[in-house]
Amino acid sequence: MRPDGRGETESLYFDYPHFEPPSDRAGLTHRARVAIVGAGPVGMTAALALAKEGIASVLFDAKASFNDGSRAICVARQSFYILDRIGAVAPFLEKALGWTTGRSFYRGRQILEFDMPDSPREKYRPMYNIQQQFIEQYLSEAIEREPLIEARWQSEVTGIEDTSDGVTLTVRDPKGGYDMAADWVLAADGARSPTRKMRGLRLKGENYEGRYVIADVQMNHDYPTIRRALFDPDCRRGGTVLVHKQPDNIWRIDYQLRDDESTEAAMAEGEVRRSVAAVLADLGHDGAWELEWWSVYSANTLALDDYRDGRVFFIGDSAHIVPIFGVRGLNNGLADAQNIAWKLARVIAGRAPEGLLDSYTPERRGATLDVFANASKSARFMTPPTEGWRLMRNAALSLALTHPFAGELANPRQMTPYTYADSPIVLPDESGFEGGPVPGAALPEARVGDGFLSDILGPGFNLLTFNPELEGLAKDDLTIVVLQAKTEAESALGTGPGVTYLVRPDGHVAARWREASPEAVRAALHRSIGGDEP
């Protein structure tokens, strides 16, 4: 039986491990610096990011194994930089399938082919396909190598109470129950977050009517690794089908349910097989195939008003739920984990005031609202919420058959890193600066010698400058990187002998100058760690 209980065969391509709860009960109640509830990709990334900063954590998950099925499969370029920074990227590069192209079809005819920005100066491709089982496996293997992280499986957090100096968790596992105190808690326990419910918090936003069955199919099929979107195909008249190639000859097929189809009936194995067979026939595949796993989802835009509740921070789906169109859910969650980890680590280590943590919600909720704005456009096109939207969508698709510009309406607008322009810890831009990343934006990549700009960054803050006189500012948590003129780095950052960028631990620009003085750099660094403005 599959881990989700559906079907009659074992997985053909993935061996799910089984993790036991802690056998040594003596140390279970020791106080944790950080307790992380949820050992999915976001929770494990947060634990690894904290460990890279020297901060220990205890990771709890009620499951005994990884999540089943492909689930989140598209990992964006910026997320690969996060995996790189936490020391886990190598197996992802070996396994994942990189891609740059998407094609959209209307009633069997192609109406759009788009290419995401890519060039030889980029270290990573714009997007990679890899099943969530492997994402969790590789992160778990990295955690096993990290002595600062203790993973406790089959350990359900059933209670959470504030104390004068932290939080107390009530934990239950098959061997008994216990309470454990923690200084801080990261809630990464998913869309149905028990932690969120125990804190009396609710997600707010919009629910879309569109429902999709997602199915993993193993088959030999020679279509390239690109994203395919089929609008109103023969196999699902009036609906939409998405197709992605994954490692190990697994193909992910998402197909929209009609309004008159019940979710329960659509999820029956026989009905899933019939629907998948119809999609494969539409794709021109008449060979053998095996159904590996299936599930269902709907498109929603929901978020907490505040991602912080005292000493509890919400990350990933516990804080927000976004439509999958544009592959923003997992990638947005990984950015949450990185953002809170570098800030919390500095507060715990005494290198930043607690006020730094107040920047987490405005930065990451701002990113979520930006995701909502873009994903909602895609959701309305992929899954029209009203008959009026459906008429407009279908008119645009019909027009695209003869007018290529209309096909751009079917572009899913893949996720790009959010710019923290309005963050309280980002220094506003000085006037007259042309070119290069603005304050709050992600640092662009560039070739430097035989490697890349990202390869020569230090582990904390970095000062990128063309002015060697600033080298004397180097100190704990600030690396000075002196760049050469007339290089790709100059092209990416802007020309001028005094051009200087202060880059945060998460790779976003904190401040920039045409001519930076030591005093200006110190003041910007002070602001970047949540200090009062001078």
Helices and strands as residue ranges (DSSP letters): E 32-37, H 41-52, E 57-60, E 74-76, H 77-85, H 89-95, E 97-99, E 101-106, E 109-115, E 127-129, H 132-144, E 149-152, E 156-163, E 166-173, E 176-187, H 194-198, E 204-218, E 227-231, G 234-236, E 240-246, E 250-256, H 263-266, H 269-282, E 290-303, E 308-309, E 312-314, G 316-318, E 320-321, H 329-348, G 354-359, H 360-382, H 387-400, H 404-407, G 408-410, E 447-448, E 451-452, G 453-456, E 461-465, G 468-473, E 478-482, H 488-493, E 500-503, E 509-513, H 518-528
